[in-house]
Amino acid sequence: MRRDGLEYSEIAKRLGTSVENVFIIEKRALKNIEVARDTLRAASHAGIIGRIKIEPGTKLVEIPAHIMTEADRMNVKVMTNFTKIYDDIRYELPGAIKDKELAAGIVVYIMHDGTLFFLPSTSDGEDKVNQEDNDDNDE
């Protein structure tokens, strides 16, 4: 409902609960989604065959072609299309897009089955999965 633009007070009224409860429910739901994404990414990490860093300032229309070119170079048939790539970036990385270009760097993982995963790139150019891997190796 929040994605539809409703205020907390309107949602609370519709659900017959308090504004505070709506806030708590939303926060828990977003955390659950984040945990689920991290779990899926970790489970599929073993199947990663390629990693593409896409820098801030890259125009959205250039991203699918870049991904497809790299996948072809790796001899992988990507299981997606240009529209889905745009949607995946927009929904998986809120805030990554501004004015039809990347506001922040991203990392695209190409899986052995042709699926793609998108993660934000950190300020030092690494990504969350690689940081976790490096943390594990430090132990």
C-alpha positions as a Markdown table, in Angstrom:
| # | Residue | x | y | z |
|---|---|---|---|---|
| 1 | Met | 0.0 | 0.0 | 0.0 |
| 2 | Arg | 2.9 | 2.3 | 0.7 |
| 3 | Arg | 4.2 | 1.7 | -2.8 |
| 4 | Asp | 0.8 | 2.8 | -4.1 |
| 5 | Gly | 1.4 | 6.2 | -2.4 |
| 6 | Leu | -0.8 | 5.7 | 0.7 |
| 7 | Glu | 0.1 | 7.5 | 3.9 |
| 8 | Tyr | 0.5 | 5.4 | 7.1 |
| 9 | Ser | -2.6 | 7.0 | 8.5 |
| 10 | Glu | -4.7 | 5.9 | 5.5 |
| 11 | Ile | -3.3 | 2.3 | 5.7 |
| 12 | Ala | -4.0 | 2.2 | 9.4 |
| 13 | Lys | -7.6 | 3.3 | 8.9 |
| 14 | Arg | -8.1 | 0.7 | 6.2 |
| 15 | Leu | -6.7 | -2.1 | 8.3 |
| 16 | Gly | -8.3 | -0.9 | 11.5 |
| 17 | Thr | -5.0 | -0.6 | 13.4 |
| 18 | Ser | -2.7 | 2.1 | 14.7 |
| 19 | Val | -0.2 | 4.1 | 12.6 |
| 20 | Glu | 2.6 | 2.8 | 14.8 |
| 21 | Asn | 1.5 | -0.8 | 14.0 |
| 22 | Val | 1.6 | -0.1 | 10.3 |
| 23 | Phe | 5.1 | 1.3 | 10.6 |
| 24 | Ile | 6.3 | -1.8 | 12.5 |
| 25 | Ile | 4.6 | -4.2 | 10.1 |
| 26 | Glu | 6.2 | -2.4 | 7.1 |
| 27 | Lys | 9.6 | -2.4 | 8.7 |
| 28 | Arg | 9.4 | -6.1 | 9.5 |
| 29 | Ala | 8.2 | -6.9 | 6.0 |
| 30 | Leu | 11.1 | -5.0 | 4.4 |
| 31 | Lys | 13.6 | -6.7 | 6.6 |
| 32 | Asn | 12.1 | -10.1 | 5.7 |
| 33 | Ile | 12.4 | -9.2 | 2.0 |
| 34 | Glu | 16.1 | -8.2 | 2.5 |
| 35 | Val | 16.8 | -11.5 | 4.4 |
| 36 | Ala | 15.1 | -13.5 | 1.7 |
| 37 | Arg | 17.1 | -11.8 | -1.1 |
| 38 | Asp | 20.3 | -12.3 | 0.8 |
| 39 | Thr | 19.5 | -16.0 | 1.3 |
| 40 | Leu | 18.7 | -16.5 | -2.4 |
| 41 | Arg | 21.9 | -14.7 | -3.4 |
| 42 | Ala | 24.0 | -16.8 | -1.0 |
| 43 | Ala | 22.3 | -20.1 | -2.1 |
| 44 | Ser | 23.0 | -19.3 | -5.7 |
| 45 | His | 26.5 | -17.8 | -5.2 |
| 46 | Ala | 28.1 | -21.2 | -6.2 |
| 47 | Gly | 26.5 | -20.9 | -9.6 |
| 48 | Ile | 27.9 | -17.5 | -10.5 |
| 49 | Ile | 30.0 | -17.6 | -13.6 |
| 50 | Gly | 30.3 | -13.9 | -14.4 |
| 51 | Arg | 30.4 | -10.6 | -12.7 |
| 52 | Ile | 29.9 | -7.2 | -14.5 |
| 53 | Lys | 30.5 | -3.9 | -12.8 |
| 54 | Ile | 28.5 | -1.1 | -14.2 |
| 55 | Glu | 29.6 | 2.4 | -13.2 |
| 56 | Pro | 27.5 | 5.3 | -12.0 |
| 57 | Gly | 26.5 | 7.6 | -14.9 |
| 58 | Thr | 25.9 | 4.7 | -17.3 |
| 59 | Lys | 22.7 | 5.3 | -19.3 |
| 60 | Leu | 19.9 | 2.8 | -18.7 |
| 61 | Val | 19.6 | 2.0 | -22.5 |
| 62 | Glu | 23.3 | 0.9 | -22.5 |
| 63 | Ile | 23.0 | -1.6 | -19.7 |
| 64 | Pro | 21.1 | -4.5 | -21.3 |
| 65 | Ala | 23.4 | -4.5 | -24.4 |
| 66 | His | 26.5 | -4.5 | -22.1 |
| 67 | Ile | 25.1 | -7.5 | -20.1 |
| 68 | Met | 24.1 | -9.4 | -23.3 |
| 69 | Thr | 27.6 | -8.8 | -24.8 |
| 70 | Glu | 29.4 | -10.0 | -21.7 |
| 71 | Ala | 27.1 | -13.1 | -21.4 |
| 72 | Asp | 27.7 | -13.9 | -25.1 |
| 73 | Arg | 31.5 | -13.7 | -24.4 |
| 74 | Met | 31.0 | -16.2 | -21.6 |
| 75 | Asn | 28.8 | -18.4 | -23.8 |
| 76 | Val | 25.8 | -18.1 | -21.6 |
| 77 | Lys | 22.3 | -17.6 | -22.9 |
| 78 | Val | 20.8 | -14.9 | -20.6 |
| 79 | Met | 17.2 | -15.8 | -19.5 |
| 80 | Thr | 15.8 | -12.2 | -19.6 |
| 81 | Asn | 15.0 | -9.3 | -21.9 |
| 82 | Phe | 15.8 | -5.6 | -21.9 |
| 83 | Thr | 12.5 | -4.6 | -20.1 |
| 84 | Lys | 13.0 | -7.1 | -17.3 |
| 85 | Ile | 16.6 | -5.9 | -16.8 |
| 86 | Tyr | 15.3 | -2.3 | -16.4 |
| 87 | Asp | 12.6 | -3.6 | -14.0 |
| 88 | Asp | 15.0 | -5.7 | -12.0 |
| 89 | Ile | 17.4 | -2.8 | -11.5 |
| 90 | Arg | 14.5 | -0.4 | -10.5 |
| 91 | Tyr | 12.9 | -2.8 | -8.0 |
| 92 | Glu | 15.9 | -4.7 | -6.6 |
| 93 | Leu | 18.0 | -1.5 | -6.3 |
| 94 | Pro | 15.7 | 1.3 | -5.3 |
| 95 | Gly | 17.5 | 4.6 | -5.7 |
| 96 | Ala | 20.1 | 3.3 | -8.2 |
| 97 | Ile | 18.4 | 5.1 | -11.1 |
| 98 | Lys | 18.1 | 8.9 | -11.6 |
| 99 | Asp | 17.2 | 10.7 | -14.8 |
| 100 | Lys | 17.5 | 7.6 | -17.0 |
| 101 | Glu | 21.0 | 6.7 | -15.8 |
| 102 | Leu | 22.7 | 5.0 | -12.9 |
| 103 | Ala | 23.0 | 7.2 | -9.9 |
| 104 | Ala | 25.1 | 4.5 | -8.2 |
| 105 | Gly | 27.3 | 1.7 | -9.4 |
| 106 | Ile | 25.9 | -1.8 | -9.6 |
| 107 | Val | 27.2 | -5.3 | -10.0 |
| 108 | Val | 25.5 | -7.8 | -12.2 |
| 109 | Tyr | 26.0 | -11.5 | -11.6 |
| 110 | Ile | 25.4 | -13.9 | -14.4 |
| 111 | Met | 24.5 | -17.4 | -13.2 |
| 112 | His | 25.3 | -20.6 | -15.0 |
| 113 | Asp | 21.6 | -21.0 | -15.9 |
| 114 | Gly | 21.4 | -17.6 | -17.4 |
| 115 | Thr | 19.6 | -15.8 | -14.6 |
| 116 | Leu | 20.9 | -12.5 | -13.4 |
| 117 | Phe | 21.2 | -10.9 | -9.9 |
| 118 | Phe | 21.8 | -7.3 | -9.2 |
| 119 | Leu | 23.6 | -5.8 | -6.2 |
| 120 | Pro | 24.7 | -2.3 | -5.4 |
| 121 | Ser | 28.4 | -1.6 | -5.7 |
| 122 | Thr | 30.0 | 0.0 | -2.6 |
| 123 | Ser | 32.0 | 3.2 | -2.6 |
| 124 | Asp | 35.2 | 1.2 | -2.9 |
| 125 | Gly | 33.9 | -0.6 | -6.0 |
| 126 | Glu | 33.2 | -3.9 | -4.3 |
| 127 | Asp | 29.8 | -5.5 | -3.8 |
| 128 | Lys | 28.0 | -7.0 | -0.8 |
| 129 | Val | 28.6 | -10.7 | -1.8 |
| 130 | Asn | 32.3 | -10.2 | -2.3 |
| 131 | Gln | 32.6 | -8.3 | 1.0 |
| 132 | Glu | 30.9 | -11.2 | 2.8 |
| 133 | Asp | 33.2 | -13.6 | 1.1 |
| 134 | Asn | 36.3 | -11.6 | 2.1 |
| 135 | Asp | 35.0 | -11.4 | 5.7 |
| 136 | Asp | 34.7 | -15.2 | 5.7 |
| 137 | Asn | 38.2 | -15.6 | 4.4 |
| 138 | Asp | 39.6 | -13.3 | 7.2 |
| 139 | Glu | 38.4 | -15.7 | 9.9 |
